[in-house]
Amino acid sequence: MLRELTIVAIIAGVAGITCGWSVQGWRKDKEIAVMQATYNQHRADAEENARIKEQGWQSTAEQITRDKNAQIATTTRRLNNTIAGLRTRSERPTGEMPTTPGACFGLSGAQLARGDGEFLAGYAADAARLEAALEQCEAQYNSIGQ
């Protein structure tokens, strides 16, 4: 009888441990499922926030690019107008160049030959285009840091 009771006690103990282990596993599975759902929700929220930020940066970059293109268009129009005005000037003389500084009047560039004036106007336009591109780059960089 004692032997039978011992066997029953051992079987009951093993069954109790097995049931307890199963219940503990179910509880842990449920906790893991809740943690996974929370993680998935946080990840989806973070991705959505990142998309919203990215769209904001993109629209800002597009506006900055439009502004730069408008600046470059204005610079190109000014260059074309300047070159058209310079077409009436004479070419650089091929002979002896004046050696006295009195041959030029002031710093207006009124005595510049056509080719020299066109070169300087083009050089200034290139500098204005590069400045506009630099301002665009800086503005886009600064807009992302905000």
LUMMIKE-340632 format. One line per 10 residues: number of its first residue (from 1); their letters; for each residue x, y, z of N, C-alpha, C. Coordinates in Angstrom, 1 decimal, always signed. Layout:
<rs>
NUM	a	X:Y:Z:X:Y:Z:X:Y:Z | ...
</rs>
This chain:
<rs>
1	mlreltivai	+0.8:-1.2:+0.0:+0.0:+0.0:+0.0:+0.9:+1.3:+0.0 | +1.9:+1.2:+0.8:+2.8:+2.3:+0.8:+3.5:+2.5:-0.5 | +3.8:+1.4:-1.1:+4.4:+1.5:-2.5:+3.4:+2.1:-3.4 | +2.1:+1.8:-3.4:+1.1:+2.3:-4.3:+0.9:+3.8:-4.0 | +0.9:+4.2:-2.7:+0.8:+5.6:-2.4:+2.0:+6.4:-2.9 | +3.1:+5.8:-2.8:+4.3:+6.5:-3.3:+4.3:+6.7:-4.8 | +3.8:+5.7:-5.5:+3.7:+5.8:-6.9:+2.6:+6.8:-7.3 | +1.5:+6.8:-6.6:+0.5:+7.8:-6.8:+1.0:+9.2:-6.5 | +1.7:+9.3:-5.5:+2.3:+10.7:-5.1:+3.3:+11.1:-6.2 | +4.1:+10.2:-6.6:+5.1:+10.6:-7.7:+4.4:+11.0:-9.0
11	iagvagitcg	+3.3:+10.2:-9.3:+2.6:+10.5:-10.5:+1.9:+11.9:-10.4 | +1.3:+12.1:-9.2:+0.6:+13.4:-8.9:+1.6:+14.5:-8.9 | +2.8:+14.3:-8.4:+3.8:+15.3:-8.4:+4.3:+15.7:-9.8 | +4.5:+14.6:-10.6:+4.9:+14.8:-12.0:+3.8:+15.5:-12.8 | +2.6:+15.1:-12.6:+1.4:+15.7:-13.3:+1.3:+17.2:-12.8 | +1.5:+17.5:-11.5:+1.4:+18.9:-11.0:+2.5:+19.7:-11.6 | +3.7:+19.2:-11.7:+4.9:+19.9:-12.3:+4.6:+20.2:-13.7 | +4.1:+19.2:-14.4:+3.8:+19.3:-15.9:+2.8:+20.3:-16.1 | +1.7:+20.3:-15.3:+0.6:+21.3:-15.5:+1.1:+22.7:-15.2 | +1.9:+22.8:-14.1:+2.4:+24.1:-13.7:+3.3:+24.6:-14.8
21	wsvqgwrkdk	+4.2:+23.8:-15.3:+5.1:+24.2:-16.4:+4.3:+24.6:-17.6 | +3.2:+23.9:-18.0:+2.4:+24.3:-19.1:+1.7:+25.6:-18.9 | +1.2:+25.8:-17.7:+0.5:+27.1:-17.4:+1.5:+28.2:-17.4 | +2.7:+28.0:-16.9:+3.7:+29.1:-16.9:+4.1:+29.4:-18.3 | +4.2:+28.4:-19.2:+4.5:+28.6:-20.6:+3.5:+29.4:-21.3 | +2.2:+29.1:-21.0:+1.1:+29.8:-21.6:+1.2:+31.3:-21.2 | +1.5:+31.5:-19.9:+1.6:+32.9:-19.4:+2.7:+33.6:-20.1 | +3.9:+33.0:-20.2:+5.0:+33.6:-20.9:+4.7:+33.8:-22.3 | +4.1:+32.9:-23.0:+3.7:+33.1:-24.4:+2.8:+34.3:-24.6 | +1.9:+34.5:-23.6:+1.0:+35.6:-23.7:+1.8:+36.9:-23.5
31	eiavmqatyn	+2.7:+36.9:-22.5:+3.6:+38.1:-22.3:+4.4:+38.4:-23.5 | +4.9:+37.4:-24.1:+5.7:+37.6:-25.3:+4.9:+38.2:-26.5 | +3.7:+37.7:-26.6:+2.8:+38.2:-27.6:+2.4:+39.6:-27.4 | +2.2:+40.0:-26.1:+1.9:+41.4:-25.8:+3.1:+42.3:-26.1 | +4.3:+41.8:-25.7:+5.5:+42.6:-26.0:+5.7:+42.7:-27.5 | +5.5:+41.7:-28.3:+5.7:+41.7:-29.7:+4.7:+42.7:-30.3 | +3.4:+42.7:-29.9:+2.4:+43.6:-30.4:+2.8:+45.1:-30.1 | +3.3:+45.3:-28.9:+3.7:+46.7:-28.5:+4.9:+47.1:-29.3 | +5.9:+46.2:-29.5:+7.0:+46.5:-30.4:+6.6:+46.8:-31.8 | +5.7:+46.0:-32.3:+5.2:+46.3:-33.7:+4.5:+47.6:-33.8
41	qhradaeena	+3.7:+48.0:-32.8:+3.0:+49.3:-32.8:+4.0:+50.4:-32.7 | +5.0:+50.3:-31.8:+6.0:+51.4:-31.7:+6.8:+51.5:-33.0 | +7.1:+50.4:-33.6:+7.9:+50.4:-34.9:+7.1:+51.1:-36.0 | +5.8:+50.7:-36.1:+4.9:+51.4:-37.1:+4.8:+52.9:-36.9 | +4.7:+53.3:-35.6:+4.6:+54.7:-35.3:+5.9:+55.4:-35.7 | +7.0:+54.8:-35.4:+8.3:+55.4:-35.7:+8.5:+55.5:-37.2 | +8.1:+54.5:-37.9:+8.2:+54.5:-39.4:+7.3:+55.6:-40.0 | +6.1:+55.8:-39.4:+5.2:+56.8:-39.9:+5.8:+58.2:-39.6 | +6.3:+58.4:-38.4:+6.9:+59.7:-38.1:+8.1:+60.0:-39.0 | +8.9:+58.9:-39.3:+10.0:+59.1:-40.2:+9.6:+59.5:-41.6
51	rikeqgwqst	+8.5:+58.9:-42.1:+7.9:+59.2:-43.4:+7.4:+60.7:-43.4 | +6.8:+61.1:-42.4:+6.3:+62.5:-42.3:+7.4:+63.5:-42.3 | +8.5:+63.2:-41.5:+9.7:+64.0:-41.5:+10.3:+64.1:-42.9 | +10.4:+62.9:-43.5:+11.1:+62.8:-44.9:+10.3:+63.6:-45.9 | +8.9:+63.5:-45.8:+8.1:+64.3:-46.8:+8.3:+65.8:-46.5 | +8.4:+66.2:-45.3:+8.6:+67.6:-45.0:+9.9:+68.1:-45.5 | +11.0:+67.3:-45.3:+12.3:+67.6:-45.9:+12.3:+67.7:-47.4 | +11.5:+66.7:-48.0:+11.5:+66.7:-49.5:+10.8:+68.0:-50.0 | +9.7:+68.3:-49.4:+8.9:+69.5:-49.9:+9.8:+70.8:-49.6 | +10.5:+70.8:-48.5:+11.4:+72.0:-48.3:+12.5:+72.0:-49.3
61	aeqitrdkna	+13.1:+70.9:-49.6:+14.2:+70.8:-50.6:+13.6:+71.2:-52.0 | +12.4:+70.8:-52.3:+11.9:+71.2:-53.6:+11.6:+72.7:-53.7 | +11.2:+73.3:-52.6:+11.0:+74.8:-52.6:+12.3:+75.5:-52.7 | +13.3:+75.0:-52.0:+14.6:+75.6:-52.0:+15.2:+75.5:-53.4 | +15.0:+74.4:-54.1:+15.4:+74.2:-55.5:+14.7:+75.2:-56.4 | +13.4:+75.3:-56.2:+12.7:+76.3:-57.1:+13.2:+77.7:-56.9 | +13.5:+78.1:-55.6:+14.0:+79.4:-55.4:+15.4:+79.6:-56.1 | +16.2:+78.5:-56.0:+17.6:+78.6:-56.6:+17.4:+78.7:-58.1 | +16.5:+78.0:-58.7:+16.3:+78.0:-60.2:+15.8:+79.4:-60.6 | +15.0:+80.0:-59.7:+14.5:+81.4:-60.0:+15.6:+82.4:-60.0
71	qiatttrrln	+16.5:+82.2:-59.0:+17.7:+83.1:-58.9:+18.6:+82.9:-60.1 | +18.8:+81.7:-60.6:+19.6:+81.4:-61.7:+19.0:+82.0:-63.0 | +17.7:+81.9:-63.1:+17.0:+82.4:-64.3:+17.1:+83.9:-64.3 | +17.0:+84.6:-63.1:+17.2:+86.0:-63.1:+18.6:+86.4:-63.5 | +19.6:+85.7:-63.0:+21.0:+85.9:-63.3:+21.2:+85.7:-64.8 | +20.6:+84.7:-65.4:+20.8:+84.5:-66.9:+20.1:+85.6:-67.7 | +18.9:+86.1:-67.2:+18.3:+87.2:-67.9:+19.2:+88.5:-67.9 | +19.7:+88.7:-66.7:+20.6:+89.9:-66.5:+21.9:+89.8:-67.4 | +22.4:+88.6:-67.5:+23.6:+88.3:-68.3:+23.2:+88.6:-69.8 | +22.1:+88.0:-70.2:+21.7:+88.2:-71.6:+21.5:+89.7:-71.9
81	ntiaglrtrs	+20.8:+90.4:-71.0:+20.6:+91.8:-71.2:+21.9:+92.6:-71.3 | +22.9:+92.2:-70.4:+24.2:+92.9:-70.4:+24.9:+92.6:-71.7 | +24.9:+91.4:-72.1:+25.6:+91.0:-73.3:+25.0:+91.7:-74.5 | +23.7:+91.8:-74.5:+23.0:+92.5:-75.6:+23.4:+94.0:-75.6 | +23.6:+94.6:-74.5:+24.0:+96.0:-74.4:+25.5:+96.2:-74.8 | +26.3:+95.1:-74.6:+27.7:+95.2:-75.0:+27.9:+95.0:-76.5 | +26.9:+94.6:-77.2:+27.1:+94.3:-78.6:+27.4:+95.6:-79.4 | +27.0:+96.7:-78.8:+27.2:+98.0:-79.5:+28.7:+98.5:-79.3 | +29.4:+97.9:-78.4:+30.8:+98.4:-78.2:+31.7:+97.8:-79.2 | +32.8:+98.5:-79.3:+33.8:+98.1:-80.3:+34.7:+97.0:-79.7
91	erptgemptt	+35.3:+96.3:-80.6:+36.3:+95.3:-80.2:+37.5:+96.0:-79.7 | +38.3:+95.2:-79.0:+39.6:+95.6:-78.5:+40.5:+96.1:-79.7 | +41.2:+97.2:-79.5:+42.1:+97.6:-80.6:+43.2:+96.7:-80.7 | +43.6:+96.4:-82.0:+44.7:+95.5:-82.2:+46.1:+96.1:-82.2 | +46.1:+97.4:-82.2:+47.4:+98.1:-82.2:+48.0:+98.3:-80.8 | +48.7:+99.4:-80.7:+49.4:+99.8:-79.5:+48.3:+100.1:-78.4 | +48.5:+99.6:-77.2:+47.5:+99.9:-76.1:+48.0:+101.2:-75.4 | +47.0:+102.0:-75.0:+47.4:+103.2:-74.3:+48.2:+102.9:-73.0 | +49.2:+103.7:-72.8:+50.1:+103.4:-71.6:+49.7:+104.4:-70.5 | +49.0:+105.4:-70.8:+48.7:+106.4:-69.7:+47.4:+106.0:-69.0
101	pgacfglsga	+47.3:+106.2:-67.7:+46.1:+105.8:-67.0:+45.0:+106.8:-67.3 | +45.2:+107.9:-67.9:+44.2:+108.9:-68.2:+43.3:+108.5:-69.3 | +43.6:+107.4:-70.0:+42.8:+107.0:-71.1:+41.5:+106.4:-70.7 | +41.3:+105.9:-69.5:+40.1:+105.4:-68.9:+39.5:+106.4:-68.0 | +38.2:+106.5:-68.0:+37.5:+107.5:-67.2:+36.8:+106.8:-66.0 | +37.3:+106.9:-64.8:+36.6:+106.3:-63.7:+36.6:+104.8:-63.7 | +35.8:+104.2:-62.9:+35.8:+102.7:-62.7:+34.5:+102.1:-63.3 | +33.8:+102.8:-64.1:+32.5:+102.4:-64.6:+32.6:+101.2:-65.7 | +33.8:+101.1:-66.2:+33.9:+100.1:-67.3:+33.4:+100.5:-68.6 | +33.2:+101.8:-68.8:+32.6:+102.4:-70.0:+33.6:+102.2:-71.2
111	qlargdgefl	+34.9:+102.1:-70.9:+35.8:+101.9:-72.0:+36.2:+100.5:-72.3 | +35.6:+99.6:-71.6:+35.9:+98.2:-71.9:+35.5:+97.8:-73.3 | +36.3:+96.9:-73.9:+36.0:+96.4:-75.2:+34.9:+95.4:-75.1 | +34.2:+95.1:-76.1:+33.1:+94.1:-76.1:+33.5:+92.8:-75.5 | +34.5:+92.2:-76.0:+34.9:+90.9:-75.5:+35.3:+90.9:-74.0 | +36.0:+91.9:-73.6:+36.3:+92.0:-72.2:+35.0:+92.2:-71.3 | +34.1:+93.0:-71.7:+32.9:+93.2:-71.0:+32.1:+91.9:-71.0 | +32.0:+91.2:-72.1:+31.2:+89.9:-72.1:+31.9:+88.9:-71.2 | +33.2:+88.8:-71.2:+33.9:+87.9:-70.3:+33.6:+88.2:-68.9 | +33.7:+89.5:-68.5:+33.5:+89.9:-67.1:+32.0:+89.7:-66.7
121	agyaadaarl	+31.1:+90.0:-67.6:+29.7:+89.7:-67.3:+29.4:+88.2:-67.1 | +30.0:+87.4:-68.0:+29.8:+85.9:-67.8:+30.4:+85.4:-66.6 | +31.6:+86.0:-66.2:+32.3:+85.6:-65.0:+31.5:+85.9:-63.8 | +30.9:+87.1:-63.8:+30.0:+87.5:-62.7:+28.8:+86.6:-62.6 | +28.2:+86.3:-63.7:+27.0:+85.4:-63.8:+27.4:+84.0:-63.2 | +28.5:+83.5:-63.6:+28.9:+82.2:-63.1:+29.1:+82.2:-61.6 | +29.6:+83.3:-61.1:+29.8:+83.5:-59.6:+28.4:+83.5:-58.9 | +27.5:+84.2:-59.6:+26.1:+84.3:-59.0:+25.4:+83.0:-59.0 | +25.6:+82.2:-60.1:+25.0:+80.8:-60.1:+25.6:+79.9:-59.0 | +26.9:+80.0:-58.9:+27.6:+79.2:-57.8:+27.1:+79.6:-56.4
131	eaaleqceaq	+26.9:+80.9:-56.2:+26.5:+81.4:-55.0:+25.0:+80.9:-54.7 | +24.2:+80.9:-55.7:+22.8:+80.4:-55.6:+22.9:+78.9:-55.2 | +23.7:+78.1:-55.9:+23.9:+76.7:-55.6:+24.4:+76.5:-54.2 | +25.3:+77.3:-53.7:+25.8:+77.2:-52.4:+24.7:+77.5:-51.3 | +24.0:+78.5:-51.6:+22.9:+78.9:-50.7:+21.8:+77.8:-50.6 | +21.6:+77.1:-51.8:+20.6:+76.0:-51.8:+21.2:+74.9:-50.9 | +22.4:+74.5:-51.1:+23.0:+73.4:-50.3:+22.9:+73.7:-48.8 | +23.3:+75.0:-48.4:+23.3:+75.3:-47.0:+21.9:+75.3:-46.5 | +20.9:+75.8:-47.3:+19.5:+75.9:-46.8:+19.0:+74.5:-46.6 | +19.3:+73.6:-47.5:+18.8:+72.2:-47.4:+19.4:+71.5:-46.2
141	ynsigq	+20.7:+71.7:-46.0:+21.4:+71.1:-44.9:+20.8:+71.6:-43.6 | +20.6:+73.0:-43.5:+20.0:+73.5:-42.3:+18.6:+73.1:-42.0 | +17.8:+72.9:-43.1:+16.4:+72.5:-42.9:+16.3:+71.1:-42.3 | +17.3:+70.2:-42.6:+17.2:+68.9:-42.0:+17.6:+68.9:-40.6 | +18.5:+69.8:-40.2:+18.9:+69.9:-38.8:+17.8:+70.4:-37.9 | +16.7:+71.0:-38.4:+15.7:+71.5:-37.6:+14.7:+70.5:-37.1
</rs>
